[in-house]
Amino acid sequence: MEKIQVPHVAAQNEPKLRPLCVDMDGTLLCSDSLMEAICAILRRNFFDILRLPFWLSRGKTYFKARVYDRVDIDVSRLPFRLDLLESLRIEQKRGRKLVLATGAEQSFARRVADQLGIFSEVYGSDKDTNLVGAAKARRLVERFGDKGFDYVGDSRVDLAVWKHAHTAWIVSSDHSLLHAAERVIPLEKRFEKPGLRLKVLVKALRVHQWSKNFLIFLPMLLSGHYLNLWQWMHCVLAFFSYSFIASSVYILNDLLDIEADRRHPDNRKRPFAAGTMSIGKGVLLAPLLLASGLSIGAWLSAVYFWVVTGYFVMTCLYSLRLKQVVMADIIVLSILYTWRVLAGGVATSIVISEWFLTFALFFFLSLALLKRCSELILMEQNNQKKNVRRGYLVADLPLLVSVGVANGYLSVLVLALYINDPKVASHMRYPQALWILCPMLLYWISRMWLKAYRGAMPTDPLVFALRDKTSYVIAFLTGVLWLSARAFQFIAFTF
C-alpha cells in the first residue's frame, strides 16, 4: 500500500468537534450510484454496453466521468440509509462538521449533498483522482490531519481511510470486516447492513409471476396422458426452465427501470429500486438464472431449447422497447402467454391443435388488454391523463375496453366451434358436457371486465385471479367437465 505523507496539522481533541467524513455508495446510500448510472445509460440505449469497456480502458476516472456525464439521476428519490441519516442530522445539530467523501463523481456528490443539506464540504472523484481507498485517505489527511477526523464507511476499501481516522462508524454486518476494522481503529458506532434475505430474493425473482408458467401443463392436462410419468417430468423441468428464464428477464428489467420504478407508487418497493438488494447481485444473478434455464431446455430437447431461447429474445425485446409501443405491447404480451402453451406441447411431444392455439391467442389478448385498461382506470381515478411508461391515454379507454371484451368473447366463439368439430366429438364419450364451458367462460370474462371497469381490478389480472375464489371454482368445474366429457378415460400407464 502506498505510504501517505502526513502533514503537521493539529488534530482537535474535542470529539464532538472533530469532522465526521461520510462515504456515500453503500454507506449513506443503500445502492451504488455508479451502477445506477450505468443502468440508466443502458435503459436509454442498451447498445451503449459496447462502449463501457472502451471507457474503462482509459482509466477509472475517465470511465466515471463519462458515465455520470451521460445521465441525470434524480437524487431526491435515492434510497438513503435512514438510520445513518438520522444519526448524521443529530451530529449536525450538535455543531459537528459533516463531510461527504465519496468515490462518485464530484458534481453528482455535490447534488446529493445539496439535496440533504447537512454537509459542509464535499469531496468526490474528478478527472485526475479516483477518490477511493488510499486516494481518499490522502485527501482527508491533507485537509484535517492524521487522526483529525472520524470516518463512516462500509467496505474493505475503507480500511485505508480508517487507518488515518480517529474513530470509525461502520455500516456492515460482515464480522470479518468488523474484526479487520477493529485492528486498526476504535469503533464508535455500528449500523447493520442486512444481507440478502430470502423474502427479498423471492421478490426480486418475482416468484409469484411463475404462476403464469403453469400454462405449460395445459397440453398435458388436455391430452389425457395423466399417467405418463415421463411427460409429467418433462412438464416440471420445462416449468422451471421457463421460470428461471423469466426471472432473469424480470431482474434485467428491474435493473434498467430503477428510476422509473421509484416514481411508481407500488414498484418503488421492488428490491433494486428500494436498495434492499444490490445491483451487483442482480448483475450476477440474471445470467446465472438464464444459463440454468437454457441448460434445462437443452437437456429436454433441441427444439425446446430454441423455443425458450425465442421466448427470452422476445421477452427482452418487450422489456427494452416493445412495451412502450402502443398496441404492439398488448399483442406481444398475448403471444408470450400463448408461447408458454406451445412450449408445454414441445416439451412433452404433444401436438397442440390449431383450435386451441387460436383460442389461447384471443383469450390472452383479452387479458393483456384487461391489464392495460386496469392501469388506465386507476390512473383516471387519480386524475392522471397519460401512462407515460406505456404511451396510452385515459381517453383511449373506450376503444381498449371494447377491443378487449370483443377478444374475450371471440375466444368463447372459438371454443364453441372447437366443441362442435366432429373430430373432437370422436375423441370424447360425452362431448355435450363441454358446452357448459361456454356460459361459464362468458361469465368469468364479463365479471373480470366489470371488476376492472369499477376500478376493483389490480394492474395484473392474473394476480387477481390467483386470489379470487370464484376463479378457483370455475377452474375446478372446468376440470370436472373436461373429465366428464372424456368419461374419465385415461391413456394407459407408460413411461
SVG drawing of the C-alpha trace seen along z (x, -y; Angstrom):
<svg xmlns="http://www.w3.org/2000/svg" viewBox="-75 -24 80 73">
<polyline fill="none" stroke="black" stroke-width="0.4" points="0.0,0.0 1.3,-3.5 2.6,-5.3 0.8,-8.6 2.8,-11.6 1.2,-13.1 1.5,-16.9 1.8,-18.6 -1.8,-19.6 -3.1,-19.7 -6.0,-17.4 -8.8,-18.7 -9.1,-17.0 -12.8,-17.6 -14.5,-14.5 -17.8,-16.2 -16.0,-19.0 -13.9,-16.5 -15.2,-16.4 -17.2,-13.4 -16.4,-12.2 -19.0,-10.0 -18.7,-7.6 -21.7,-7.6 -22.2,-4.4 -23.2,-1.5 -22.9,-3.7 -25.1,-6.8 -26.9,-5.2 -28.3,-1.6 -27.3,-1.5 -24.3,-2.2 -24.7,-5.4 -22.2,-4.4 -24.0,-1.1 -27.3,-3.0 -25.8,-5.4 -24.7,-2.5 -28.2,-1.0 -29.7,-4.4 -27.4,-4.6 -28.4,-1.1 -32.0,-1.9 -31.7,-4.8 -29.6,-2.8 -28.7,0.8 -26.1,0.9 -24.0,-1.6 -22.9,1.5 -20.3,1.9 -18.8,-1.5 -18.3,-0.7 -15.1,1.4 -13.5,-1.3 -14.2,-4.0 -12.8,-1.7 -9.7,-1.1 -8.9,-4.8 -8.9,-4.6 -11.4,-4.7 -11.5,-8.4 -12.4,-8.8 -14.9,-6.0 -16.7,-7.6 -16.7,-11.0 -18.3,-9.6 -20.9,-7.5 -22.1,-10.3 -22.0,-12.8 -24.4,-10.9 -27.3,-10.5 -29.2,-12.7 -30.2,-10.6 -33.0,-12.0 -31.1,-12.3 -34.3,-13.1 -35.5,-9.6 -32.3,-7.8 -32.6,-5.1 -30.8,-6.7 -29.9,-4.7 -32.4,-6.3 -30.9,-5.2 -27.5,-6.6 -29.0,-9.8 -30.9,-10.4 -27.6,-10.0 -25.9,-12.4 -28.6,-15.0 -28.2,-14.7 -24.4,-15.2 -25.0,-18.3 -27.4,-19.8 -24.6,-19.3 -22.4,-21.5 -20.3,-18.9 -18.9,-19.4 -20.1,-16.7 -18.1,-16.0 -19.2,-13.9 -16.2,-12.0 -17.0,-9.6 -15.7,-7.8 -18.7,-9.1 -18.1,-11.9 -17.7,-15.4 -20.7,-17.1 -23.0,-14.2 -21.8,-14.1 -22.5,-17.8 -26.1,-17.3 -26.6,-14.7 -25.1,-17.0 -27.4,-19.8 -30.4,-17.5 -29.6,-16.6 -28.4,-20.0 -26.2,-18.6 -22.7,-18.5 -20.3,-21.5 -17.8,-20.1 -17.9,-17.6 -15.1,-15.6 -15.6,-13.3 -13.7,-11.9 -12.6,-14.1 -10.7,-13.8 -7.4,-13.4 -8.3,-11.4 -10.5,-8.3 -11.3,-9.2 -11.3,-5.7 -9.1,-3.9 -5.6,-5.5 -6.5,-8.4 -9.4,-9.3 -7.3,-8.9 -4.6,-11.2 -7.2,-13.9 -8.8,-13.8 -5.4,-13.7 -4.3,-16.8 -7.5,-18.6 -7.9,-17.5 -4.6,-15.9 -3.8,-12.4 -6.3,-11.2 -8.1,-14.6 -11.3,-13.2 -13.8,-10.3 -14.9,-8.3 -18.1,-6.4 -17.6,-3.5 -18.9,-0.1 -16.3,2.0 -12.7,3.2 -11.5,0.5 -12.3,-1.9 -9.7,-0.3 -7.1,-2.5 -9.1,-5.5 -9.8,-4.2 -6.0,-3.8 -5.7,-7.6 -9.0,-8.4 -9.5,-8.8 -12.6,-6.6 -14.8,-4.7 -18.5,-4.4 -19.1,-1.2 -22.1,-0.2 -21.8,3.6 -22.9,7.0 -19.7,8.6 -18.0,9.9 -14.6,10.3 -14.7,6.7 -15.6,5.6 -12.6,7.5 -10.3,6.1 -11.5,2.6 -11.1,3.1 -7.5,4.0 -6.7,0.5 -9.2,-1.8 -11.7,-2.1 -15.3,-1.5 -17.6,-4.2 -20.9,-3.2 -22.1,-0.3 -25.1,-0.2 -26.4,3.1 -26.4,3.7 -28.9,6.5 -27.7,9.4 -29.7,10.9 -32.8,12.2 -35.0,15.0 -38.0,12.7 -36.1,10.1 -34.7,12.7 -38.2,14.1 -39.4,10.6 -36.6,9.9 -37.2,13.2 -40.9,12.4 -41.7,16.0 -45.4,15.1 -45.2,14.5 -44.1,18.1 -47.8,19.0 -48.1,17.9 -45.8,20.7 -48.4,23.3 -49.8,22.8 -47.0,25.2 -49.1,28.0 -52.2,27.3 -51.3,29.6 -50.6,32.4 -53.8,31.9 -55.9,31.6 -54.3,34.7 -55.5,37.2 -52.0,38.6 -52.3,38.3 -50.4,41.4 -47.4,40.8 -44.6,40.1 -42.1,39.2 -44.3,36.4 -45.0,35.2 -41.3,35.0 -40.7,33.0 -43.5,30.7 -41.9,30.0 -38.5,29.4 -40.0,27.1 -41.8,25.2 -38.6,24.4 -36.7,23.7 -39.3,21.1 -39.4,19.7 -35.6,19.3 -35.5,17.5 -38.5,15.3 -36.9,14.3 -33.6,13.4 -35.6,11.0 -37.5,9.6 -34.2,8.8 -32.8,7.2 -36.0,5.2 -35.9,4.0 -32.2,3.0 -32.9,0.9 -36.1,-0.6 -34.8,-1.6 -35.5,-5.3 -39.0,-4.8 -39.9,-2.3 -39.0,-4.8 -41.6,-7.2 -44.3,-4.4 -46.4,-4.1 -46.0,-0.2 -42.9,0.5 -40.7,-1.7 -40.8,1.2 -39.0,3.5 -35.6,4.7 -33.3,2.7 -35.4,-0.5 -35.6,-0.3 -32.0,0.6 -32.8,3.8 -30.8,5.8 -27.6,4.6 -27.3,4.0 -24.1,6.1 -26.1,9.2 -28.6,8.6 -25.9,8.4 -24.6,11.8 -28.0,13.5 -29.6,12.6 -27.1,14.5 -26.9,17.4 -30.7,17.9 -30.6,17.6 -27.8,20.2 -29.7,22.5 -33.0,22.2 -31.3,22.7 -29.3,25.7 -32.5,27.4 -34.1,26.5 -31.2,28.0 -31.4,31.2 -35.1,31.6 -34.6,31.3 -33.0,29.2 -36.4,27.9 -37.4,26.9 -34.1,25.1 -34.9,22.9 -38.5,22.4 -37.2,21.0 -34.4,19.1 -37.1,17.4 -39.1,16.7 -36.1,15.0 -35.3,12.9 -39.0,11.8 -39.3,11.0 -36.1,8.9 -37.4,7.0 -40.7,6.5 -38.9,5.2 -36.4,3.0 -38.6,1.5 -41.9,3.1 -43.7,2.5 -43.5,-1.2 -45.1,-0.8 -48.9,-1.3 -50.9,1.9 -47.7,3.8 -47.1,4.4 -50.5,6.0 -50.1,8.3 -46.6,9.3 -47.9,10.0 -50.6,12.2 -48.1,14.1 -45.9,14.6 -48.7,16.2 -49.6,18.5 -45.9,19.3 -46.0,21.0 -48.7,23.3 -46.7,24.1 -43.6,24.8 -45.6,27.3 -46.5,29.1 -43.0,29.2 -41.6,30.3 -44.0,33.3 -44.1,34.0 -47.9,33.4 -49.4,31.9 -51.5,28.8 -54.4,28.2 -54.9,25.0 -58.2,24.6 -56.6,24.3 -53.8,22.0 -56.4,19.7 -58.5,19.8 -55.4,19.0 -54.4,16.1 -57.8,14.4 -58.2,15.2 -54.8,13.9 -55.2,10.8 -58.3,10.0 -56.3,10.5 -53.5,8.2 -56.0,5.5 -57.6,6.0 -54.2,5.3 -53.7,2.1 -57.3,0.9 -57.0,1.6 -53.9,-0.7 -55.7,-3.4 -58.9,-3.2 -56.8,-3.5 -55.0,-6.5 -58.3,-8.1 -59.3,-7.7 -56.1,-9.6 -56.8,-12.3 -53.9,-11.3 -54.3,-11.6 -51.4,-9.5 -49.5,-6.4 -46.0,-7.8 -44.3,-4.4 -46.7,-2.8 -47.9,-5.6 -51.6,-5.1 -54.1,-7.9 -57.0,-7.7 -59.0,-8.9 -58.2,-5.5 -60.2,-3.6 -63.5,-3.2 -61.7,-1.8 -59.4,0.5 -62.3,1.8 -64.4,2.6 -61.5,4.4 -60.7,6.3 -64.2,7.5 -64.6,8.4 -61.4,10.6 -62.7,12.4 -66.0,13.2 -64.2,14.3 -62.2,16.8 -65.5,18.3 -66.7,18.5 -63.6,20.4 -64.2,22.7 -67.8,23.4 -66.5,24.1 -63.9,26.5 -66.6,28.3 -68.7,28.6 -65.8,30.1 -66.7,33.8 -63.0,34.8 -63.3,33.5 -66.6,35.4 -64.9,38.6 -62.4,38.4 -65.0,37.7 -67.5,40.0 -69.8,37.2 -68.8,34.0 -72.1,32.4 -70.7,31.7 -68.2,29.2 -71.0,26.9 -71.4,25.8 -67.9,24.3 -69.1,21.6 -71.5,19.8 -69.0,20.3 -66.2,18.7 -68.5,15.9 -69.4,15.2 -65.8,15.2 -64.6,12.8 -67.6,10.5 -67.0,10.5 -63.3,9.7 -64.0,6.7 -66.8,5.4 -64.4,5.6 -61.8,3.6 -64.4,1.1 -65.3,0.4 -61.7,-0.1 -61.6,3.1 -59.1,4.9 -55.3,4.6 -52.9,3.9 -52.3,7.6 -55.5,9.7 -53.7,13.0 -52.6,11.9 -56.3,11.1 -57.4,14.5 -55.0,16.3 -56.6,14.6 -60.2,14.9 -62.4,17.7 -64.8,17.5 -61.9,18.1 -60.9,21.2 -64.5,22.6 -64.7,22.0 -61.3,23.7 -62.4,26.7 -65.7,27.0 -63.8,26.8 -61.7,29.7 -64.7,31.7 -66.5,31.0 -63.4,32.0 -63.0,35.3 -66.8,35.9 -66.7,35.4 -63.9,38.0 -65.8,40.2 -62.6,40.4 -60.8,42.4 -57.1,42.3 -54.3,43.3 -52.6,46.5 -49.8,46.1 -46.5,45.6 -43.0,44.2"/>
</svg>
